[in-house]
Amino acid sequence: MSGRLEGKRAIVTGASRGIGAAIARAYAKEGATVIISSRKQEGLDAVAAKINAEYPNSIVPMACHIGHRDQIKAFVQQVEAEHGRPHILVNNAATNPYFGPMFGIEESAWDKTFDVNVKGYFEMTRQVAQRWLDNDEAGSVVNIASVVGLRGAPFQGIYAMTKAAIISMTQTLSLELGQAKIRVNAVAPGLVDTHFASTIVNNPDMAKMFTDKSALKRHAQPEEITGITVFLGSEEASYVTGQTIAVDGGYTTT
Ligand SMILES: NC(=O)c1ccc[n+]([C@@H]2O[C@H](COP(=O)([O-])OP(=O)(O)OC[C@H]3O[C@@H](n4cnc5c(N)ncnc54)[C@H](OP(=O)(O)O)[C@@H]3O)[C@@H](O)[C@H]2O)c1
């Protein structure tokens, strides 16, 4: 542990597996107390047990469905009441229920994608950052977006629109909250080996379509997305806001 986040409390959403679980572990390693959330308590309990065995008392598992505004409000209230206000929010939980041409999507899948990926990020940020504003406290928001929010993305078009919305939200909120010492940044991962991307990662032809376009010619492991999220959450990034930083093996260089 090098203590870059010593004394900090962070919320990481979607941390029962994949990139979120890796971020939670990286934050714990740097000395933070991390409240991890996702829909299912059992997955969170398992991740908490594992990380707490390595970094004692670093992880608090607390379920919250970010597609439900009332749950977000209750969750942030509970975090504040039981553990104190967080200093860092990592919005990471997202969904992608539809894979196919844009015109083929059902309205229910459209609504779910926007409810979770856009309204969920927005409401969680509003609940956390409004408390910073009310108490004149600094804070850092890290939004996990995606390279598909920066480029055309056949078969992932609706999901990609939500990620573009997050990049826009990041830019505007950074301007609206900057004077209050609240920083808002986004991370845009490329293809990462998780449950979420397993349809692509486990299909050699589809995976190749991505890796062929990237400079490093491979996909990433979840741990490779953590360094930038630690940096953006920490004081080392005190003059960085409104940015979207691609962690994509060079996918967006062309
Ligand atoms: N993997 C990639 O290639 C890739 C690339 C670019 C960006 N990303 C982004 O990275 C982030 C993490 O994805 P991942 O690949 O790590 O996915 P993952 O392994 O499938 O993990 C997704 C996490 O989100 C939680 N979750 C899903 N729906 C939720 C909801 N409505 N409310 C609260 N939690 C919810 C899941 O837990 P529960 O099932 O318990 O809710 C799980 O903890 C997402 O924002 C994704 O868009 C991923």
PDBQT file of the ligand as one rigid body, heavy atoms in Angstrom, charges set to zero:
ROOT
HETATM    1  N1  LIG A 301     -15.960  -4.862 -20.380  1.00  0.00    +0.000 N 
HETATM    2  C1  LIG A 301     -15.755  -3.983 -21.367  1.00  0.00    +0.000 C 
HETATM    3  O1  LIG A 301     -15.248  -4.333 -22.450  1.00  0.00    +0.000 OA
HETATM    4  C2  LIG A 301     -16.088  -2.541 -21.164  1.00  0.00    +0.000 A 
HETATM    5  C3  LIG A 301     -15.616  -1.617 -22.115  1.00  0.00    +0.000 A 
HETATM    6  C4  LIG A 301     -15.905  -0.274 -21.940  1.00  0.00    +0.000 A 
HETATM    7  C5  LIG A 301     -16.628   0.150 -20.849  1.00  0.00    +0.000 A 
HETATM    8  N2  LIG A 301     -17.089  -0.769 -19.944  1.00  0.00    +0.000 N 
HETATM    9  C6  LIG A 301     -17.855  -0.259 -18.823  1.00  0.00    +0.000 C 
HETATM   10  O2  LIG A 301     -17.257  -0.683 -17.612  1.00  0.00    +0.000 OA
HETATM   11  C7  LIG A 301     -18.235  -0.730 -16.588  1.00  0.00    +0.000 C 
HETATM   12  C8  LIG A 301     -18.158  -2.045 -15.859  1.00  0.00    +0.000 C 
HETATM   13  O3  LIG A 301     -18.415  -3.104 -16.773  1.00  0.00    +0.000 OA
HETATM   14  P1  LIG A 301     -17.802  -4.560 -16.602  1.00  0.00    +0.000 P 
HETATM   15  O4  LIG A 301     -17.274  -4.920 -17.930  1.00  0.00    +0.000 OA
HETATM   16  O5  LIG A 301     -16.925  -4.639 -15.411  1.00  0.00    +0.000 OA
HETATM   17  O6  LIG A 301     -19.146  -5.393 -16.376  1.00  0.00    +0.000 OA
HETATM   18  P2  LIG A 301     -19.532  -6.624 -15.428  1.00  0.00    +0.000 P 
HETATM   19  O7  LIG A 301     -18.355  -7.461 -15.114  1.00  0.00    +0.000 OA
HETATM   20  O8  LIG A 301     -20.710  -7.273 -16.068  1.00  0.00    +0.000 OA
HETATM   21  O9  LIG A 301     -20.002  -5.893 -14.086  1.00  0.00    +0.000 OA
HETATM   22  C9  LIG A 301     -21.134  -5.065 -14.077  1.00  0.00    +0.000 C 
HETATM   23  C10 LIG A 301     -21.434  -4.691 -12.638  1.00  0.00    +0.000 C 
HETATM   24  O10 LIG A 301     -22.558  -3.810 -12.618  1.00  0.00    +0.000 OA
HETATM   25  C11 LIG A 301     -23.557  -4.324 -11.713  1.00  0.00    +0.000 C 
HETATM   26  N3  LIG A 301     -24.845  -3.881 -12.211  1.00  0.00    +0.000 N 
HETATM   27  C12 LIG A 301     -25.456  -4.192 -13.374  1.00  0.00    +0.000 A 
HETATM   28  N4  LIG A 301     -26.633  -3.567 -13.471  1.00  0.00    +0.000 NA
HETATM   29  C13 LIG A 301     -26.775  -2.819 -12.336  1.00  0.00    +0.000 A 
HETATM   30  C14 LIG A 301     -27.774  -1.959 -11.849  1.00  0.00    +0.000 A 
HETATM   31  N5  LIG A 301     -28.902  -1.720 -12.530  1.00  0.00    +0.000 N 
HETATM   32  N6  LIG A 301     -27.580  -1.374 -10.639  1.00  0.00    +0.000 NA
HETATM   33  C15 LIG A 301     -26.461  -1.600  -9.934  1.00  0.00    +0.000 A 
HETATM   34  N7  LIG A 301     -25.484  -2.416 -10.334  1.00  0.00    +0.000 NA
HETATM   35  C16 LIG A 301     -25.644  -3.016 -11.533  1.00  0.00    +0.000 A 
HETATM   36  C17 LIG A 301     -23.316  -5.843 -11.720  1.00  0.00    +0.000 C 
HETATM   37  O11 LIG A 301     -23.717  -6.485 -10.518  1.00  0.00    +0.000 OA
HETATM   38  P3  LIG A 301     -25.228  -7.023 -10.212  1.00  0.00    +0.000 P 
HETATM   39  O12 LIG A 301     -25.541  -8.037 -11.265  1.00  0.00    +0.000 OA
HETATM   40  O13 LIG A 301     -25.146  -7.570  -8.810  1.00  0.00    +0.000 OA
HETATM   41  O14 LIG A 301     -26.094  -5.816 -10.268  1.00  0.00    +0.000 OA
HETATM   42  C18 LIG A 301     -21.792  -5.874 -11.767  1.00  0.00    +0.000 C 
HETATM   43  O15 LIG A 301     -21.253  -5.657 -10.480  1.00  0.00    +0.000 OA
HETATM   44  C19 LIG A 301     -19.571  -0.438 -17.285  1.00  0.00    +0.000 C 
HETATM   45  O16 LIG A 301     -19.877   0.927 -17.132  1.00  0.00    +0.000 OA
HETATM   46  C20 LIG A 301     -19.289  -0.745 -18.743  1.00  0.00    +0.000 C 
HETATM   47  O17 LIG A 301     -20.138  -0.006 -19.586  1.00  0.00    +0.000 OA
HETATM   48  C21 LIG A 301     -16.840  -2.104 -20.076  1.00  0.00    +0.000 A 
ENDROOT
TORSDOF 0
